[in-house]
Amino acid sequence: MELVLCDKHQKEILLNLYQLYLHDLSEYSSYIEIGSHGLFDFGNNHLYWEKKDSLYPYLIIHNGLPVGFILLAGQPYTFPDTDYSLQEIFLLRNHRRKGLGRQAIRQLFNIHPGKYYVCQLAKNNPALSFFRNLYREFDIPYRDEVDLYEGQEVAVQKFHSSPMDPRN
């Protein structure tokens, strides 16, 4: 598994995967609707290729193929008391529960150690479970809060990550 910073030549790959991500996420949010052309709205994701010093789009590559992505935001696109906001993480369904997500997050923390803000839709039990298990496995103490974001209830975690041994 490789975590690869996605350049402008790979942008279309990530945006294609983003459609699948939004499809999966729409199960947990009535705010995510498909548009009249049969596509979900990308929002401001084009900024990830314009603000290279603070927005980091990563592809998750397994056996030479893109199987997911991570979108990470640094300052000034996160909260004042944090260094990073883990905006999105996605793996294709047939690559889940195989440790690839944990490996990708481990690599991310090694590249970008610091204070993190992470949130999940409160109804997204698979995401809640993934992150809580991840914190437990990586022995990361975190604060867990419930908040409203754009009219939706979200679970929020704040924590500090340090570089990790890549062999674990």
N, C-alpha and C positions, 0 to 999 in steps of 0.2 A: 504494500500500500504506500502510495506517495501522496503528499500534500503539496500541490504545485500552485504557486501564485499565478493566477489566470491573467494573461496579457490580452491586449486588444484583438489578437488573432484568434484567441480561444473564446472570446466573449460570447459568440453565438452558441457555443457548446453549453456554457453555463446558463445562458438565457433559455435554451431548450429544456435543460433540467429544471429550471425555475418554474416552467409551466407545469411540470409533473409535481413539483413541490406544492404549488398553489392548489392543484387538484386535490392532493392528499389533505392539505390544511383546510380546504373548504368543508370538510366533514365536521370540523370543530367550530366554524365561524359562519354565521349568516351574512357577514360583511364581505366575504369573498365570493364574487359572482363572475361567471364567464361573460365576456363581452359579446357584442352582436356578430363579431367576426370569428367566434369560436375560440378566442384566446383570453387568458387572464391578463390583467393590467400589471405591467412591470413596475409601476410607480417610478421612483427616482433612481432605480438601480444603475442607470447609465453613469451616475456619478462615481461608481466604483472604479471606472477607468479614467476618470478625470481628476480625481483627488488622490493620487497614488501615495501621498505622504501620510494619509490618515484613514483611507478606506482600502480594505484588503480582501479581494475576491479570490478564494482558493478553490481549485478543483480537487476532488478526491479521486485518484487514479488507482485502479486495481487490475492487475494483469494487462496493463497497457490501455485500458478503457476507462472513460470517465463514468464513475458510478455515483457521484454525489458532489456536493459543494459545501463550503462554509463561507459566510459573509461576516466579516469582522470590521467594526468601526472603532477608530481611535478618536482622540480629541481633535477637533471640537465637536464631534458627532456622537458623543456619549455624555453621560452625566458628569458634572464638575468633580465629584469625589471618586471617579473611576478613570482608569486608563483605557479600558476597552469595553465595548458592548458586543457580545456575541449575538449578532442579528439573526442569523439563520444557519441551520445545519440540516442537510438532507442527504439521504442515501436511498437509492432505488430499493424497492421492497425486497427483491431477491438477494440483496447484499446486507440486509439488516440482520442483527443478532449473530453476527460472525466476528465481532470485535473490531471491525473497520472504523466505526464511529469513535470508539475509545482510542484507537491508534491515531486517528486524525486529530482528535482533541489533544492528545499527549504531544504530538508534533507542534500543534498550534501553541500550546503553553510553553514549549521550548523556544519557539521563535518569538513569541510575544508574552513574556512573563509580566505580571502586574495585577492591578486591581480590576476585577471583572464585574460586569452587570449582565445578567442573563434573565430572560423572561420567556415563559411559555403560556399559551392560552390555557386557562384553568380547566377547560374541558378536554384538553389534549393529554389524556392519561399516558399514552406511550412516551411522549416527550418528558412529562413529569417524572415518570419512572426511570427513563434513560439517564436524566441528569442527576437524580438523587442517588442512583446506583453508582454513577460515575464519581460523584463527590465522595461517596463512601469508599469506593475502590481506590481512589487516588488520595484518600485521607485528607480531604480538603474541608476545613470547617467553613460553614457558610451561614448567612442569615437568610431566612425564608420569609417572604412577605406576600400579601395579596394586595393588588392594586387595580385600578381601572386604567386602561390604555385604549384610547379611541373608542370609548364606550363598551369595551369588553373586559371582563375580569381576567387578570393574568396573575400567574405565580412568578415572583421575582426572587432571584438569588443574587447576593453580592458576596464576593470572596476574593482572596488573593491567590494567584497561581505562581508557582516557582518552576524553574526548569526541572524536568524529571528525567530519571534514568530511562533511556529509550528501550532498554532490554526488558523492562517490566511491563 
